[in-house]
Amino acid sequence: MVHPVLRNEADGDMRPPESRLEEAVGLAQAIQLDVIHAECAKVNRPQPSTLLGSGTVEQLAQVVEETEATLVILDHALSPVQQRNLERSLKAKVIDRTGLILEIFGARARTREGMLQVELASLTYQKSRLVRSWTHLERQRGGFGFLGGPGESQLELDRRLIGDRIIKIKKELEEVRRTRGLHRKARAKVPYPVVALVGYTNAGKSTLFNRLANADVFAQNLLFATLDPTMRQVTLPSGRKVILSDTVGFISDLPHGLVAAFRATLEEVDAADIILHVRDIAHIDSDAQKADVHEVLSDMGIDPETDDRVIEVLNKIDALDDESRAAILAQTGRNPRAVAVSALSGEGIDDLDRLLDQRMNVNRQVVDLSVELGDGAALAWLYAKGEVLERRDDEERAHLHVSLDPADLARFEKRFQPQSQA
């Protein structure tokens, strides 16, 4: 594993190179790769042919030979030519950061949508790897009609086949997005508010999801443990029901092609009523990870600093020392849009539940409604959709003081048409 430290990139980087290298090793270990050597390599002047300097390449070739490594990962984007030249010099398979993340996504995808997204990103990546100097693709093939004219090269055929498959996958993904949109409309009719979990990969989103939803979603100390979005219905302390959505983790320098391919997954975040930004507050790069998540949210048109939907969940406070922990608790105590928790131990979860309840009630109206005692359906509807703050019954009617969403109030009046409002 090699993390190239480019002078022009390192100057503006919030993370030290050692931290970048550690994350890259974690990515490799997430798919059970055995990392036998890891180093940071300074690159004063990137070489067009290999990115790395000739001396570094020679040194790496020696390491590969001595350790009998079969794979070299460069934690940086490589051009197809650079990848090919490094493979020749190092006499081992070489992949870059994009290739590694694609491998992880391919291992994690479970749903049809997830697998389609992975295949789309992989094919787009592979298409750029088809270069004319790859000798095994230079042979000519015969053909006729639409199957490829006489003399069409294997390279052109492969590129055309990949292009056709990309078009087909994009159409299938559009169908998935359309279905997702219909599901969202169906949920809007219920309606249950959506609470979406976002955050840097391995921040503890799935553990928090399991804690809030009493679920058993795959959660391990691995980068990108979650890839496919998962949803569960959750009942808050007030009795109000919400839909909790777990999403794919963000990561620094996520290739643009991958962001585009996973846009459908992030649509749930854009449509959410509340966005919980889960942070690993015990991580040394917590602030840099926060900046990366904010950048992705900003790209989606969500301003985390001003959007009232965004709540910061400072997770893993159980891993802090007493002084740091006290400082974090004091910080969240002053911030109405932040809460400190430990998804692992359950500490602070009650505070998070109360905060969610408060947020859900911000836009609610408190109204007085009068309902016939015999109208059990209307009374049940009000108890299910609203929060009954006070109730007084006479011989014929129930007089209720209820907190309701404006949309729910309109639905109630349309559906049950109360004769009067007390």
VMD Tcl script that draws the C-alpha trace (Angstrom):
set ca {
  {0.00 0.00 0.00}
  {1.50 3.32 -1.10}
  {0.09 6.76 -0.31}
  {1.72 9.29 -2.66}
  {2.27 12.65 -0.95}
  {2.09 15.25 -3.69}
  {3.54 18.57 -2.58}
  {0.79 20.71 -4.13}
  {-1.97 18.55 -2.58}
  {-0.41 18.10 0.86}
  {-0.27 21.85 1.54}
  {-4.05 22.22 1.71}
  {-4.83 18.83 3.27}
  {-6.39 18.79 6.75}
  {-5.14 15.23 7.37}
  {-1.51 14.19 7.88}
  {-0.17 11.68 5.30}
  {0.12 8.98 7.99}
  {-3.61 9.26 8.67}
  {-4.35 9.01 4.94}
  {-2.20 5.88 4.74}
  {-3.95 4.35 7.76}
  {-7.35 4.92 6.12}
  {-6.14 3.34 2.87}
  {-4.91 0.27 4.78}
  {-8.35 0.11 6.43}
  {-10.00 0.15 3.01}
  {-7.84 -2.79 1.88}
  {-8.54 -4.74 5.07}
  {-12.28 -4.15 4.57}
  {-12.15 -6.74 1.79}
  {-9.78 -9.09 3.60}
  {-6.60 -8.04 1.79}
  {-3.41 -8.83 3.73}
  {-1.34 -5.62 3.77}
  {2.27 -6.71 4.22}
  {3.89 -3.32 3.54}
  {2.56 0.26 3.76}
  {4.40 3.52 3.19}
  {3.99 7.16 2.27}
  {5.96 8.21 -0.81}
  {6.89 11.85 -1.39}
  {6.31 13.06 -4.94}
  {7.93 16.41 -5.62}
  {7.18 16.34 -9.34}
  {4.47 13.90 -10.57}
  {5.72 11.84 -13.52}
  {3.26 11.52 -16.44}
  {4.39 7.94 -17.02}
  {4.24 6.52 -13.47}
  {3.17 9.38 -11.13}
  {5.98 8.32 -8.78}
  {9.64 9.18 -9.30}
  {11.97 6.60 -10.85}
  {13.84 6.08 -7.56}
  {10.61 5.36 -5.69}
  {9.50 2.92 -8.39}
  {12.81 1.03 -8.16}
  {12.55 0.87 -4.37}
  {8.98 -0.42 -4.59}
  {9.98 -3.05 -7.15}
  {12.54 -4.34 -4.66}
  {9.93 -4.44 -1.87}
  {7.52 -6.32 -4.13}
  {10.20 -8.87 -4.98}
  {11.32 -9.36 -1.38}
  {7.81 -9.68 0.07}
  {6.44 -11.61 -2.94}
  {3.48 -9.21 -3.03}
  {0.95 -9.88 -5.78}
  {-0.93 -6.55 -5.59}
  {0.21 -2.94 -5.23}
  {-2.39 -0.30 -4.30}
  {-1.69 3.39 -4.87}
  {-3.91 5.58 -2.71}
  {-4.35 8.09 -5.53}
  {-5.98 8.30 -8.94}
  {-3.87 6.78 -11.73}
  {-4.23 7.28 -15.45}
  {-4.49 4.08 -17.53}
  {-0.96 4.65 -18.86}
  {0.47 5.16 -15.36}
  {-1.23 1.98 -14.15}
  {0.12 -0.07 -17.06}
  {3.68 1.29 -16.70}
  {3.72 0.63 -12.96}
  {2.54 -2.94 -13.52}
  {5.41 -3.48 -15.95}
  {8.00 -1.96 -13.59}
  {6.76 -3.61 -10.39}
  {5.86 -6.95 -12.01}
  {2.62 -7.05 -10.00}
  {-1.00 -6.05 -10.45}
  {-1.57 -2.36 -9.66}
  {-4.85 -0.66 -8.75}
  {-5.55 2.90 -7.66}
  {-7.87 4.33 -5.00}
  {-10.88 4.25 -7.34}
  {-10.28 0.60 -8.20}
  {-9.97 -0.30 -4.50}
  {-13.23 1.46 -3.55}
  {-14.97 -0.26 -6.47}
  {-13.76 -3.63 -5.17}
  {-15.24 -2.84 -1.75}
  {-18.53 -1.67 -3.22}
  {-18.68 -4.83 -5.33}
  {-18.18 -7.00 -2.23}
  {-20.82 -5.10 -0.20}
  {-23.69 -4.63 -2.68}
  {-26.70 -6.83 -1.90}
  {-29.75 -5.22 -3.49}
  {-30.42 -5.06 -7.22}
  {-29.99 -1.28 -7.12}
  {-26.68 -1.52 -5.29}
  {-25.33 -4.08 -7.74}
  {-26.43 -1.99 -10.72}
  {-24.73 1.07 -9.28}
  {-21.51 -0.86 -8.69}
  {-21.55 -2.28 -12.21}
  {-22.17 1.15 -13.73}
  {-19.27 2.69 -11.82}
  {-17.02 -0.29 -12.64}
  {-17.78 -0.23 -16.36}
  {-17.25 3.53 -16.55}
  {-13.89 3.02 -14.83}
  {-12.95 0.06 -17.07}
  {-13.85 1.98 -20.21}
  {-11.18 4.55 -19.38}
  {-8.66 1.71 -18.86}
  {-9.00 0.49 -22.46}
  {-5.94 2.01 -24.09}
  {-4.56 1.17 -27.50}
  {-1.19 0.14 -26.19}
  {-2.65 -2.85 -24.36}
  {-1.29 -5.49 -26.74}
  {-3.86 -8.17 -25.88}
  {-6.58 -5.87 -27.25}
  {-4.85 -5.02 -30.52}
  {-5.87 -8.13 -32.46}
  {-8.31 -7.68 -35.33}
  {-11.57 -9.55 -35.76}
  {-13.78 -10.05 -38.75}
  {-17.49 -9.33 -38.77}
  {-20.45 -8.20 -40.74}
  {-23.51 -6.02 -40.33}
  {-24.18 -4.43 -36.97}
  {-21.90 -6.90 -35.17}
  {-18.85 -4.92 -36.21}
  {-17.45 -4.13 -39.57}
  {-14.51 -5.95 -41.18}
  {-11.34 -5.45 -39.29}
  {-12.93 -4.05 -36.12}
  {-10.31 -4.35 -33.39}
  {-10.94 -6.18 -30.13}
  {-10.34 -2.85 -28.36}
  {-13.14 -1.15 -30.31}
  {-15.45 -4.13 -29.78}
  {-14.85 -4.18 -26.01}
  {-15.36 -0.42 -25.81}
  {-18.62 -0.67 -27.75}
  {-19.90 -3.58 -25.66}
  {-19.12 -1.69 -22.46}
  {-20.83 1.41 -23.86}
  {-23.97 -0.59 -24.70}
  {-24.04 -2.14 -21.24}
  {-23.64 1.30 -19.59}
  {-26.64 2.62 -21.54}
  {-28.72 -0.38 -20.45}
  {-27.74 -0.04 -16.77}
  {-28.56 3.68 -16.78}
  {-32.05 2.87 -18.07}
  {-32.51 0.24 -15.36}
  {-31.31 2.67 -12.69}
  {-33.78 5.29 -13.94}
  {-36.50 2.70 -13.41}
  {-35.18 2.12 -9.87}
  {-35.23 5.87 -9.21}
  {-38.79 6.07 -10.55}
  {-39.83 3.23 -8.22}
  {-38.11 4.97 -5.31}
  {-40.02 8.14 -6.13}
  {-43.31 6.22 -6.08}
  {-42.38 4.71 -2.71}
  {-41.63 8.18 -1.35}
  {-45.02 9.43 -2.59}
  {-46.68 6.45 -0.92}
  {-44.89 7.25 2.34}
  {-45.96 10.89 2.03}
  {-49.57 9.73 2.05}
  {-49.10 7.75 5.28}
  {-47.32 10.07 6.22}
  {-44.31 9.18 8.33}
  {-41.41 11.65 8.48}
  {-38.07 10.30 7.23}
  {-34.93 10.54 9.38}
  {-31.77 9.86 7.34}
  {-28.42 8.90 8.83}
  {-25.36 10.29 7.03}
  {-21.71 10.45 7.96}
  {-18.18 9.43 7.17}
  {-17.67 5.72 6.64}
  {-17.25 3.80 9.91}
  {-18.65 6.68 12.00}
  {-21.11 4.25 13.61}
  {-24.25 4.90 11.54}
  {-25.34 1.26 11.36}
  {-24.73 0.71 15.08}
  {-26.85 3.79 15.84}
  {-29.48 2.56 13.36}
  {-29.64 -0.78 15.17}
  {-29.87 0.96 18.55}
  {-32.72 3.27 17.47}
  {-34.64 0.69 15.45}
  {-33.91 -2.45 17.51}
  {-32.65 -3.92 14.23}
  {-29.77 -6.16 13.25}
  {-28.31 -4.39 10.21}
  {-24.74 -5.48 9.38}
  {-22.49 -3.29 11.52}
  {-18.78 -3.90 11.97}
  {-15.64 -1.88 12.49}
  {-15.05 -1.81 8.74}
  {-14.96 0.94 6.17}
  {-18.08 0.78 3.97}
  {-19.81 -1.92 6.04}
  {-23.10 -0.49 4.72}
  {-23.68 0.06 1.03}
  {-27.38 -0.46 0.33}
  {-29.86 1.89 2.01}
  {-31.91 0.26 4.78}
  {-35.18 1.54 6.26}
  {-37.09 0.74 9.44}
  {-40.11 2.20 11.21}
  {-39.22 3.66 14.62}
  {-41.56 4.86 17.39}
  {-40.34 7.93 19.31}
  {-41.06 8.42 23.06}
  {-44.10 10.58 22.23}
  {-45.56 7.68 20.26}
  {-44.88 9.38 16.95}
  {-43.66 7.06 14.19}
  {-40.81 7.91 11.83}
  {-38.94 6.06 9.10}
  {-35.22 5.71 9.82}
  {-32.93 5.40 6.80}
  {-29.31 4.18 6.92}
  {-27.15 5.22 3.96}
  {-23.74 4.52 2.43}
  {-20.85 6.17 4.24}
  {-19.00 9.11 2.71}
  {-15.23 9.18 2.25}
  {-12.62 11.72 1.23}
  {-11.64 11.93 -2.43}
  {-14.55 9.76 -3.53}
  {-14.18 9.65 -7.32}
  {-16.73 11.76 -9.17}
  {-17.94 8.76 -11.16}
  {-18.84 6.96 -7.96}
  {-20.71 9.95 -6.54}
  {-22.76 10.13 -9.75}
  {-23.40 6.38 -9.75}
  {-24.68 6.41 -6.17}
  {-26.86 9.48 -6.59}
  {-30.01 7.35 -6.26}
  {-28.85 6.11 -2.86}
  {-28.39 9.69 -1.66}
  {-31.83 10.76 -2.91}
  {-33.27 9.48 0.38}
  {-31.10 12.03 2.20}
  {-32.26 14.90 0.00}
  {-35.92 14.03 0.66}
  {-35.50 13.47 4.42}
  {-37.34 15.53 7.04}
  {-34.40 15.27 9.43}
  {-30.75 14.48 8.61}
  {-28.62 13.03 11.39}
  {-24.96 13.68 10.66}
  {-23.24 10.92 12.66}
  {-19.63 11.78 13.56}
  {-16.93 9.62 15.12}
  {-15.96 12.26 17.67}
  {-13.15 10.07 19.03}
  {-11.38 9.84 15.65}
  {-8.21 11.88 15.24}
  {-9.50 13.22 11.90}
  {-13.05 13.95 13.09}
  {-12.96 17.59 11.93}
  {-11.59 16.66 8.50}
  {-14.24 13.93 8.15}
  {-16.92 16.49 9.04}
  {-15.61 18.77 6.28}
  {-15.79 15.90 3.75}
  {-19.42 15.11 4.67}
  {-20.36 18.79 4.51}
  {-18.83 18.97 1.03}
  {-20.98 16.07 -0.23}
  {-24.13 17.52 1.37}
  {-23.36 20.92 -0.19}
  {-23.02 19.24 -3.60}
  {-26.56 17.93 -3.05}
  {-27.86 21.44 -2.34}
  {-28.00 20.97 1.46}
  {-26.19 23.59 3.58}
  {-25.34 21.78 6.85}
  {-24.60 25.06 8.64}
  {-27.97 26.69 7.97}
  {-30.35 23.83 7.16}
  {-32.48 23.19 10.26}
  {-32.97 19.59 9.18}
  {-29.34 18.72 9.98}
  {-28.57 17.51 13.51}
  {-25.02 16.60 14.53}
  {-24.77 13.32 16.44}
  {-21.37 13.16 18.13}
  {-20.93 9.40 18.43}
  {-18.44 7.20 20.32}
  {-18.18 9.41 23.42}
  {-17.48 6.18 25.32}
  {-14.05 6.16 23.61}
  {-13.09 9.62 24.95}
  {-11.09 10.41 28.07}
  {-12.90 12.22 30.91}
  {-11.65 15.69 29.96}
  {-12.55 15.40 26.27}
  {-15.88 13.86 27.14}
  {-16.78 16.73 29.50}
  {-15.86 19.25 26.78}
  {-18.06 17.51 24.20}
  {-21.03 17.29 26.58}
  {-20.65 21.01 27.37}
  {-20.48 21.80 23.63}
  {-23.67 19.88 22.80}
  {-25.40 21.38 25.82}
  {-25.04 24.82 24.22}
  {-26.02 23.67 20.72}
  {-29.72 22.86 20.07}
  {-28.73 21.05 16.86}
  {-26.21 18.65 18.41}
  {-26.29 15.67 20.78}
  {-23.56 13.42 22.19}
  {-24.17 9.66 22.21}
  {-22.58 6.25 22.32}
  {-24.43 4.01 19.88}
  {-22.51 1.07 21.33}
  {-23.46 1.55 25.01}
  {-26.73 3.41 24.53}
  {-25.60 6.51 26.41}
  {-27.31 9.68 25.16}
  {-29.86 7.79 23.02}
  {-32.73 9.08 25.18}
  {-31.49 12.64 24.58}
  {-31.42 11.97 20.83}
  {-34.96 10.57 20.91}
  {-36.19 13.67 22.78}
  {-34.41 15.96 20.33}
  {-36.05 14.14 17.39}
  {-39.44 14.53 19.06}
  {-38.85 18.26 19.59}
  {-37.77 18.70 15.97}
  {-40.82 16.86 14.72}
  {-43.02 19.20 16.74}
  {-41.42 22.46 15.56}
  {-43.84 22.95 12.68}
  {-46.87 21.47 14.42}
  {-50.04 23.37 15.21}
  {-51.84 23.04 18.52}
  {-55.58 23.00 17.83}
  {-58.82 22.25 19.70}
  {-61.04 19.66 18.05}
  {-64.45 18.30 18.99}
  {-65.30 14.74 17.95}
  {-68.35 12.59 18.57}
  {-67.62 9.91 21.17}
  {-69.05 7.29 18.85}
  {-66.62 8.22 16.06}
  {-63.90 5.77 17.10}
  {-62.10 6.00 13.73}
  {-61.61 9.77 14.05}
  {-60.41 9.52 17.65}
  {-57.99 6.69 16.77}
  {-56.68 8.72 13.82}
  {-55.93 11.74 16.03}
  {-54.12 9.61 18.61}
  {-52.09 7.91 15.86}
  {-51.14 11.02 13.86}
  {-51.02 13.70 16.54}
  {-50.12 14.22 20.16}
  {-53.21 14.59 22.35}
  {-52.19 17.11 25.01}
  {-55.53 17.28 26.80}
  {-58.94 15.63 26.53}
  {-62.32 16.46 28.08}
  {-65.42 14.35 27.42}
  {-69.06 15.32 27.85}
  {-72.13 13.17 27.21}
  {-71.83 13.27 23.40}
  {-68.42 14.59 22.35}
  {-64.72 14.40 23.10}
  {-62.98 17.79 23.22}
  {-59.28 17.41 22.44}
  {-56.29 19.73 22.64}
  {-54.05 18.23 19.91}
  {-50.64 18.93 18.39}
  {-50.74 18.14 14.63}
  {-48.80 18.79 11.45}
  {-50.67 21.30 9.26}
  {-50.85 18.64 6.53}
  {-52.36 16.14 8.97}
  {-54.87 18.68 10.19}
  {-55.99 19.27 6.60}
  {-56.26 15.50 6.03}
  {-58.31 15.10 9.20}
  {-60.76 17.85 8.24}
  {-61.12 16.45 4.75}
  {-61.57 12.85 5.91}
  {-63.69 13.22 9.03}
  {-65.14 16.75 8.59}
  {-65.63 17.64 12.24}
  {-68.82 19.60 12.74}
  {-67.19 22.16 14.94}
  {-63.96 23.18 16.55}
  {-64.22 23.85 20.26}
}
mol new
graphics top color blue
foreach p $ca { graphics top sphere $p radius 0.5 }
foreach p [lrange $ca 0 end-1] q [lrange $ca 1 end] { graphics top cylinder $p $q radius 0.2 }
display resetview
